[in-house]
Amino acid sequence: MLRKWFAPTKKYNSLIDITIQDLRDMGVKAIALDADNTSSYDRTRTPIPGAVEWIDGMKKAGFKMVLLSNGKGERTHFLAGLYGIPVICLSFKPLPIGYIRAVLKFRTRPEKFVMIGDQLFTDIWGANLTGFQSIYCKPAGPDNEQKIGFAIKRFFERLVLWYLDKTEGDAS
């Protein structure tokens, strides 16, 4: 059950490690991209090094792109403007709402989308619920949210990733 809901299609250390060929090999036509700790540092307007160039390269290669964020308002719109891509704010990941909006926006089948993000319990779970492919990237920086709940969530994400790695190839 853990594998069905939380296993990403692929894992990378960073967004910028994902190549055009990797996405083509997956059959991807459209990319839903997370903001915090994936394309930008947590709760900032600062992209991770190389993110803007990576996004430009993906757009030039013909991939449709959208910033799919649980964030709201000004900051996510700023990042989307910087990246030159549309944004879906308040996407309520892992619920399918934002993912379905992306499918409708681009008229692209869910299996031709990939969600790229740093959180199993939002980005990857939502992608798996919706039929998207998914790429998990290690968080790009420290989380600015110092709440105990977020620390607990990150602990359980590491535990699930460890289990998935340990049981890779099993039918569990």
Disulfide bonds with the S-S distance in Angstrom:
none
